[in-house]
Amino acid sequence: MKVFQLVKTVLDELYSQISATTEASKDDEIRAMMDFLGDEYKKLAKGVSINYSAEITRFAYIYKYVTAHANFVYQVIRGSSDLVALFDREKVNVTCIGGGPGSDFIGILKFIAKEGNTQHLICKLFDREPAWAECWEDVDEKLEAKLRVSTSFQIFDVTDKQTWADKKKYLNADLFTMIYFMSEIGSHRVNAEAFFSNLFNEAKEGALFLYIDNNDPQFYGWFDSLAAAHSLTILQSEGVYMHIDDYDEEKTDLADYWNKFSNPRLTGRLAFRVCRKG
């Protein structure tokens, strides 16, 4: 199974779980949710918090945003010699902070499928919304057998120390990803500072960090200040306009939904950082 065929299976499962009197009314509700999410993301800096517990919300997010965000991850990895070298290893351990929606995970899978040599990918997904767990828990059963994928999910709220203070294994990762995560929690940064200090202090020497988010100084400025305070080595730091330069797979594999709904996100003005501890 190809990467976006995997996304299609997740969307199919969520779509079947959304209750509606007719398919047409279901599709109308999904379109309305996509519009709602677009409006809410403009308010994140004002403290808006989005609840992803409902199937319709998770469907709308995965369809509208995950395909684009995963492609941004893929393109950044492809353009980073340090990340390319990482996925030349036989076994790679990744921790996805706020990774419930799967953007980090899917982007990494796409790179490995197309250009990497990793044979065993271990992904730990940490997110405060437990409902995301069902989306990716059976990935290893769906993908091609040549790539062994081990996934785990833990409820994890970076603003609540009780949810992460006793967790240690996630700190052993070779790569930590934060994909459109810091903008989600930007208005709660005071309560999140302790987590990031612990993360950067306790991660192993040589660990890599991949940050991708909106090209907004209030978000990347926060990450940059944390990186500087904990002496991370900045390997790449860019603000770019990025578009999906290869979406034939998505368009083909997600055709049922492309025909129902407007195109998912295809472009973005984003900031990214690739850093190393030590």
C-alpha positions as CSV (number, residue, x, y, z in Angstrom):
1,M,0.0,0.0,0.0
2,K,1.3,3.4,-0.9
3,V,1.4,6.3,1.6
4,F,-1.7,8.1,0.4
5,Q,-3.6,4.9,0.0
6,L,-3.0,4.6,3.7
7,V,-4.4,8.1,4.3
8,K,-7.4,7.0,2.2
9,T,-8.1,4.1,4.5
10,V,-8.1,6.4,7.5
11,L,-10.4,8.8,5.8
12,D,-12.8,6.0,4.8
13,E,-13.0,4.7,8.4
14,L,-13.7,8.2,9.7
15,Y,-16.2,8.9,6.9
16,S,-18.2,5.8,7.8
17,Q,-18.4,6.8,11.4
18,I,-19.8,10.3,10.8
19,S,-23.6,10.2,11.5
20,A,-25.9,11.9,9.1
21,T,-29.4,11.4,7.6
22,T,-28.0,11.2,4.0
23,E,-24.7,11.2,2.3
24,A,-25.4,14.6,0.8
25,S,-26.0,16.1,4.2
26,K,-22.9,14.4,5.6
27,D,-20.8,16.0,2.8
28,D,-22.4,19.4,3.5
29,E,-21.5,19.1,7.2
30,I,-17.9,18.1,6.3
31,R,-17.6,21.2,4.0
32,A,-18.9,23.4,6.8
33,M,-16.3,21.9,9.2
34,M,-13.5,22.5,6.8
35,D,-14.6,26.2,6.6
36,F,-14.9,26.3,10.4
37,L,-11.4,25.0,10.9
38,G,-10.0,27.5,8.4
39,D,-11.6,30.4,10.4
40,E,-10.5,29.0,13.7
41,Y,-6.8,28.7,12.7
42,K,-6.8,32.4,12.1
43,K,-7.6,32.9,15.8
44,L,-5.0,30.6,17.4
45,A,-2.8,33.5,18.6
46,K,-5.9,34.8,20.5
47,G,-6.1,31.6,22.5
48,V,-8.6,29.6,20.5
49,S,-8.4,25.9,21.2
50,I,-9.8,23.3,18.8
51,N,-11.4,20.1,19.9
52,Y,-10.6,17.2,17.6
53,S,-12.6,14.5,19.4
54,A,-15.4,14.3,16.8
55,E,-14.9,12.1,13.8
56,I,-16.1,14.9,11.4
57,T,-13.4,17.3,12.8
58,R,-10.6,14.7,12.4
59,F,-11.8,13.8,8.9
60,A,-11.9,17.5,7.8
61,Y,-8.4,18.1,9.3
62,I,-6.8,15.1,7.7
63,Y,-8.3,15.7,4.3
64,K,-7.8,19.4,4.2
65,Y,-4.4,19.8,5.9
66,V,-2.5,16.5,6.5
67,T,-1.8,15.8,2.8
68,A,-0.1,19.3,2.4
69,H,1.7,19.2,5.8
70,A,3.0,15.7,5.1
71,N,4.3,16.9,1.8
72,F,6.0,19.9,3.4
73,V,7.7,17.4,5.8
74,Y,8.8,15.3,2.9
75,Q,10.2,18.3,1.0
76,V,12.1,19.6,4.0
77,I,13.6,16.2,4.7
78,R,14.6,15.8,1.0
79,G,16.4,19.2,1.1
80,S,18.3,18.5,4.3
81,S,21.5,16.5,4.1
82,D,21.3,15.8,7.8
83,L,17.8,14.4,7.7
84,V,18.6,12.5,4.5
85,A,21.6,10.9,6.3
86,L,19.3,10.0,9.2
87,F,17.0,8.1,7.0
88,D,19.9,6.2,5.4
89,R,20.1,4.3,8.7
90,E,18.5,0.9,9.0
91,K,16.5,1.8,12.1
92,V,15.2,5.3,13.1
93,N,13.4,6.3,16.2
94,V,11.1,9.4,15.9
95,T,9.0,11.2,18.5
96,C,6.2,13.3,17.0
97,I,5.2,16.1,19.5
98,G,1.6,17.0,18.8
99,G,1.7,14.3,16.1
100,G,-1.8,12.9,16.5
101,P,-3.1,14.1,13.1
102,G,-0.2,12.2,11.3
103,S,1.4,14.9,9.2
104,D,4.9,14.2,10.6
105,F,4.5,10.4,10.3
106,I,3.0,10.5,6.8
107,G,5.7,12.9,5.5
108,I,8.4,10.6,6.9
109,L,6.8,7.5,5.4
110,K,6.7,9.3,2.0
111,F,10.4,10.1,2.1
112,I,11.4,6.6,3.1
113,A,9.2,5.1,0.4
114,K,10.6,7.3,-2.3
115,E,14.2,7.9,-1.2
116,G,15.2,6.5,2.2
117,N,16.8,3.2,3.2
118,T,15.3,2.8,6.6
119,Q,14.0,-0.7,7.2
120,H,12.5,-0.2,10.7
121,L,10.7,3.1,11.6
122,I,9.7,3.6,15.2
123,C,7.2,6.4,15.7
124,K,5.9,7.6,19.0
125,L,2.9,9.9,18.6
126,F,2.2,12.3,21.5
127,D,-1.0,14.3,21.5
128,R,-3.6,15.5,24.0
129,E,-6.5,14.2,21.9
130,P,-6.8,10.4,22.5
131,A,-9.2,9.9,19.5
132,W,-6.3,10.4,17.1
133,A,-4.9,7.0,18.3
134,E,-7.4,5.0,16.2
135,C,-6.2,6.6,13.0
136,W,-2.7,5.3,13.0
137,E,-2.5,2.3,15.4
138,D,-2.8,-0.4,12.7
139,V,-0.4,1.2,10.1
140,D,2.0,-1.7,10.3
141,E,-0.8,-4.0,9.0
142,K,-1.5,-1.8,6.0
143,L,1.9,-0.8,4.6
144,E,4.1,-2.8,2.4
145,A,6.0,-5.5,4.3
146,K,9.5,-4.3,3.3
147,L,9.2,-1.4,5.8
148,R,8.6,-2.4,9.4
149,V,6.7,0.3,11.2
150,S,6.1,0.4,14.9
151,T,3.7,3.1,16.2
152,S,2.6,4.0,19.6
153,F,0.3,6.7,20.9
154,Q,0.3,8.4,24.3
155,I,-1.9,11.2,25.7
156,F,0.4,14.1,26.3
157,D,-0.4,17.7,27.0
158,V,2.7,19.8,27.0
159,T,1.0,22.5,29.1
160,D,0.2,19.9,31.9
161,K,3.3,18.5,33.5
162,Q,1.4,15.6,35.1
163,T,0.9,14.1,31.6
164,W,4.5,14.1,30.6
165,A,6.8,14.3,33.7
166,D,7.0,10.5,34.3
167,K,7.5,9.7,30.6
168,K,11.1,9.0,29.6
169,K,11.3,6.7,26.6
170,Y,10.2,9.4,24.1
171,L,13.5,11.3,24.9
172,N,15.5,8.5,23.3
173,A,14.5,9.5,19.8
174,D,16.9,10.2,16.9
175,L,14.5,12.9,15.6
176,F,11.8,15.0,17.3
177,T,9.2,16.6,15.1
178,M,6.9,19.6,15.8
179,I,4.7,20.1,12.7
180,Y,2.2,23.0,12.9
181,F,2.2,22.3,16.7
182,M,3.7,25.4,18.3
183,S,1.1,27.6,16.6
184,E,-1.6,25.5,18.2
185,I,-0.3,26.1,21.7
186,G,1.3,29.5,21.2
187,S,-1.1,31.3,23.4
188,H,-0.3,28.8,26.2
189,R,3.5,29.1,26.0
190,V,4.0,30.1,29.6
191,N,2.6,26.7,30.7
192,A,4.6,24.9,28.0
193,E,8.0,26.3,28.8
194,A,8.8,23.6,31.4
195,F,8.1,20.8,28.8
196,F,10.4,22.3,26.2
197,S,13.2,22.9,28.7
198,N,12.9,19.3,29.7
199,L,12.8,18.1,26.1
200,F,15.9,20.0,25.0
201,N,17.9,19.3,28.2
202,E,17.1,15.5,28.3
203,A,17.2,14.6,24.6
204,K,20.3,12.6,23.7
205,E,23.4,14.2,22.2
206,G,23.2,14.3,18.4
207,A,19.3,14.2,18.3
208,L,17.8,16.2,15.5
209,F,14.8,18.5,15.7
210,L,12.4,19.4,12.9
211,Y,10.1,22.4,13.3
212,I,7.6,23.4,10.6
213,D,4.9,26.0,11.1
214,N,3.3,29.1,9.8
215,N,5.8,31.8,8.7
216,D,4.9,34.0,11.6
217,P,7.5,35.5,14.0
218,Q,5.3,35.0,17.0
219,F,5.7,31.2,16.5
220,Y,9.1,30.7,14.9
221,G,10.5,33.4,17.2
222,W,9.4,31.3,20.2
223,F,11.1,28.2,18.8
224,D,14.2,30.2,18.0
225,S,14.4,31.6,21.5
226,L,14.1,28.1,23.0
227,A,16.7,26.7,20.6
228,A,19.1,29.5,21.6
229,A,18.5,29.1,25.3
230,H,19.3,25.4,25.1
231,S,22.3,25.7,22.8
232,L,20.8,23.8,19.9
233,T,22.9,23.9,16.7
234,I,20.8,25.4,13.9
235,L,21.5,23.4,10.7
236,Q,18.8,25.1,8.5
237,S,16.6,28.1,9.1
238,E,14.3,29.3,6.4
239,G,11.0,31.0,5.7
240,V,9.6,29.8,2.4
241,Y,6.6,29.7,0.1
242,M,6.1,26.0,-0.5
243,H,3.8,24.2,-2.9
244,I,3.2,20.5,-3.4
245,D,5.3,19.7,-6.4
246,D,4.2,16.1,-6.7
247,Y,0.6,15.5,-5.8
248,D,-0.3,12.9,-8.5
249,E,-0.4,10.2,-5.8
250,E,-2.7,12.2,-3.5
251,K,-5.0,13.2,-6.4
252,T,-5.3,9.6,-7.6
253,D,-5.5,7.8,-4.2
254,L,-7.9,10.4,-2.7
255,A,-10.0,10.7,-5.9
256,D,-13.3,9.9,-4.2
257,Y,-12.9,12.8,-1.8
258,W,-11.3,15.2,-4.4
259,N,-14.5,14.7,-6.4
260,K,-16.7,15.5,-3.4
261,F,-14.9,18.4,-1.7
262,S,-12.7,21.3,-2.7
263,N,-9.0,20.6,-3.2
264,P,-7.1,20.1,0.0
265,R,-4.4,22.6,0.9
266,L,-1.7,22.7,-1.8
267,T,0.5,25.7,-0.7
268,G,1.8,27.4,2.4
269,R,4.0,30.2,3.6
270,L,6.0,28.3,6.2
271,A,9.0,28.6,8.4
272,F,11.2,25.5,9.1
273,R,14.1,24.7,11.3
274,V,16.4,21.7,11.4
275,C,18.5,21.6,14.6
276,R,20.8,19.3,16.4
277,K,21.6,18.9,20.0
278,G,25.3,19.3,20.5
